[in-house]
Amino acid sequence: MQTIKVLGTGCANCKNTLELIKTAAEAKDIKINLIKVEEMSEIVGYGVMSTPAVVINDKVVHSGGIPDRTIINDWLSDNF
């Protein structure tokens, strides 16, 4: 099971990103460990300056906006 983190302090875009990833994984019947990270010190530790950001296997794969559903599906296909 892969770990996907959504970094953000709780804004609407962060919540939408979290929900999009969850929905995409469910649609593909892929089990993921989805974690919401809201601690600013942890977010900054990834070098992220704008949120929402997505981290897969401790690598930042996206930051600064809601990712497109196609991109999310690509992440799920590439990592699972």
Backbone as CSV, one residue per row, in Angstrom:
resi,resn,N_x,N_y,N_z,CA_x,CA_y,CA_z,C_x,C_y,C_z
1,MET,0.844,-1.177,0.000,0.000,0.000,0.000,0.892,1.244,0.000
2,GLN,0.614,2.121,-0.938,1.396,3.345,-1.058,0.830,4.439,-0.152
3,THR,1.689,5.317,0.286,1.284,6.451,1.106,1.273,7.708,0.254
4,ILE,0.145,8.391,0.279,-0.004,9.656,-0.422,-0.360,10.703,0.623
5,LYS,0.400,11.796,0.618,0.134,12.881,1.555,-0.349,14.099,0.785
6,VAL,-1.374,14.735,1.327,-1.826,16.015,0.797,-1.418,17.066,1.823
7,LEU,-0.568,17.985,1.382,-0.058,19.022,2.264,-0.881,20.291,2.099
8,GLY,-1.345,20.829,3.207,-2.096,22.081,3.175,-2.713,22.361,4.528
9,THR,-2.976,23.618,4.765,-3.453,24.022,6.081,-4.959,23.936,6.251
10,GLY,-5.669,23.408,5.289,-7.108,23.220,5.440,-7.964,24.054,4.506
11,CYS,-7.379,24.656,3.508,-8.139,25.460,2.561,-9.045,24.563,1.711
12,ALA,-9.973,25.175,1.009,-10.914,24.423,0.173,-10.186,23.619,-0.905
13,ASN,-9.149,24.196,-1.511,-8.401,23.472,-2.547,-7.719,22.233,-1.978
14,CYS,-7.226,22.331,-0.753,-6.577,21.189,-0.109,-7.601,20.079,0.144
15,LYS,-8.759,20.461,0.635,-9.819,19.480,0.889,-10.290,18.846,-0.406
16,ASN,-10.420,19.639,-1.464,-10.831,19.096,-2.762,-9.797,18.130,-3.312
17,THR,-8.520,18.463,-3.159,-7.451,17.580,-3.630,-7.498,16.243,-2.898
18,LEU,-7.674,16.294,-1.603,-7.777,15.081,-0.792,-8.935,14.215,-1.278
19,GLU,-10.074,14.824,-1.499,-11.268,14.089,-1.935,-11.097,13.521,-3.339
20,LEU,-10.475,14.279,-4.241,-10.240,13.790,-5.600,-9.355,12.545,-5.600
21,ILE,-8.302,12.561,-4.807,-7.398,11.413,-4.738,-8.127,10.210,-4.153
22,LYS,-8.878,10.433,-3.095,-9.643,9.352,-2.465,-10.636,8.745,-3.454
23,THR,-11.363,9.586,-4.165,-12.358,9.118,-5.127,-11.714,8.356,-6.280
24,ALA,-10.589,8.856,-6.773,-9.895,8.193,-7.883,-9.381,6.818,-7.460
25,ALA,-8.836,6.721,-6.261,-8.338,5.431,-5.765,-9.486,4.442,-5.590
26,GLU,-10.597,4.913,-5.062,-11.759,4.039,-4.888,-12.280,3.556,-6.236
27,ALA,-12.310,4.442,-7.229,-12.793,4.079,-8.562,-11.915,3.013,-9.208
28,LYS,-10.625,3.041,-8.896,-9.693,2.047,-9.445,-9.528,0.849,-8.521
29,ASP,-10.242,0.863,-7.405,-10.159,-0.197,-6.398,-8.719,-0.394,-5.916
30,ILE,-8.063,0.739,-5.654,-6.688,0.737,-5.171,-6.702,1.205,-3.722
31,LYS,-6.064,0.435,-2.873,-5.960,0.805,-1.464,-4.745,1.704,-1.282
32,ILE,-4.972,2.852,-0.666,-3.894,3.790,-0.394,-3.959,4.222,1.063
33,ASN,-2.842,4.689,1.546,-2.774,5.302,2.859,-2.741,6.804,2.607
34,LEU,-3.908,7.458,2.703,-4.044,8.871,2.382,-3.960,9.683,3.669
35,ILE,-2.986,10.584,3.707,-2.723,11.362,4.914,-2.844,12.844,4.598
36,LYS,-3.540,13.576,5.463,-3.644,15.032,5.346,-2.632,15.637,6.311
37,VAL,-1.719,16.433,5.785,-0.687,17.073,6.600,-1.001,18.561,6.702
38,GLU,-1.245,19.028,7.916,-1.595,20.430,8.127,-0.547,21.207,8.911
39,GLU,0.427,20.502,9.487,1.476,21.167,10.260,2.418,21.922,9.332
40,MET,2.498,23.234,9.528,3.319,24.072,8.654,4.780,23.645,8.658
41,SER,5.297,23.229,9.789,6.703,22.806,9.844,6.951,21.584,8.967
42,GLU,6.003,20.669,8.923,6.159,19.479,8.074,6.014,19.858,6.601
43,ILE,5.081,20.751,6.294,4.893,21.202,4.907,6.162,21.875,4.396
44,VAL,6.705,22.781,5.185,7.933,23.487,4.808,9.101,22.512,4.685
45,GLY,9.084,21.450,5.482,10.127,20.436,5.416,10.227,19.760,4.061
46,TYR,9.140,19.773,3.317,9.146,19.214,1.955,9.582,20.251,0.918
47,GLY,9.832,21.477,1.369,10.253,22.526,0.451,9.097,23.117,-0.340
48,VAL,7.895,22.898,0.111,6.705,23.367,-0.591,6.408,24.801,-0.175
49,MET,6.201,25.658,-1.161,5.893,27.060,-0.871,4.433,27.394,-1.159
50,SER,3.728,26.547,-1.909,2.313,26.791,-2.175,1.551,25.472,-2.087
51,THR,0.360,25.569,-1.557,-0.465,24.386,-1.353,-1.755,24.518,-2.156
52,PRO,-2.438,23.417,-2.380,-2.133,22.086,-1.904,-0.939,21.488,-2.640
53,ALA,-0.284,20.585,-1.950,0.815,19.834,-2.538,0.552,18.357,-2.296
54,VAL,1.073,17.522,-3.179,0.890,16.080,-3.065,2.259,15.427,-3.002
55,VAL,2.411,14.528,-2.045,3.662,13.804,-1.843,3.358,12.307,-1.962
56,ILE,4.092,11.643,-2.825,3.962,10.192,-2.975,5.315,9.583,-2.690
57,ASN,5.343,8.661,-1.749,6.597,8.004,-1.358,7.675,9.034,-1.011
58,ASP,7.281,10.044,-0.249,8.174,11.106,0.219,8.762,11.963,-0.892
59,LYS,8.133,11.970,-2.065,8.570,12.825,-3.168,7.413,13.748,-3.545
60,VAL,7.682,15.056,-3.581,6.658,16.017,-3.986,6.402,15.846,-5.485
61,VAL,5.152,15.544,-5.839,4.798,15.352,-7.246,3.919,16.471,-7.779
62,HIS,3.426,17.336,-6.858,2.540,18.419,-7.284,2.474,19.477,-6.192
63,SER,2.354,20.746,-6.609,2.103,21.810,-5.630,1.461,22.999,-6.317
64,GLY,0.679,23.730,-5.542,0.151,24.995,-6.001,-1.190,24.985,-6.695
65,GLY,-2.002,23.991,-6.486,-3.328,23.982,-7.088,-3.926,22.591,-7.057
66,ILE,-5.177,22.522,-7.463,-5.865,21.227,-7.490,-5.387,20.465,-8.721
67,PRO,-4.863,19.257,-8.526,-4.418,18.480,-9.686,-5.601,17.976,-10.501
68,ASP,-5.410,17.861,-11.785,-6.422,17.339,-12.695,-6.647,15.849,-12.431
69,ARG,-7.846,15.388,-12.629,-8.191,13.971,-12.397,-7.310,13.043,-13.242
70,THR,-6.978,13.467,-14.455,-6.116,12.657,-15.326,-4.735,12.474,-14.700
71,ILE,-4.202,13.531,-14.117,-2.893,13.458,-13.465,-2.957,12.521,-12.263
72,ILE,-4.028,12.631,-11.495,-4.192,11.747,-10.334,-4.246,10.296,-10.779
73,ASN,-4.982,10.015,-11.834,-5.048,8.643,-12.348,-3.683,8.151,-12.805
74,ASP,-2.895,9.040,-13.402,-1.533,8.679,-13.807,-0.684,8.330,-12.589
75,TRP,-0.803,9.122,-11.515,-0.051,8.824,-10.305,-0.426,7.448,-9.782
76,LEU,-1.697,7.163,-9.751,-2.159,5.877,-9.231,-1.661,4.731,-10.118
77,SER,-1.690,4.917,-11.425,-1.229,3.872,-12.351,0.268,3.657,-12.255
78,ASP,1.032,4.751,-12.098,2.485,4.682,-12.055,2.981,4.053,-10.752
79,ASN,2.240,4.223,-9.677,2.760,3.844,-8.369,2.147,2.586,-7.799
80,PHE,1.213,1.996,-8.493,0.539,0.848,-7.887,0.642,-0.332,-8.766
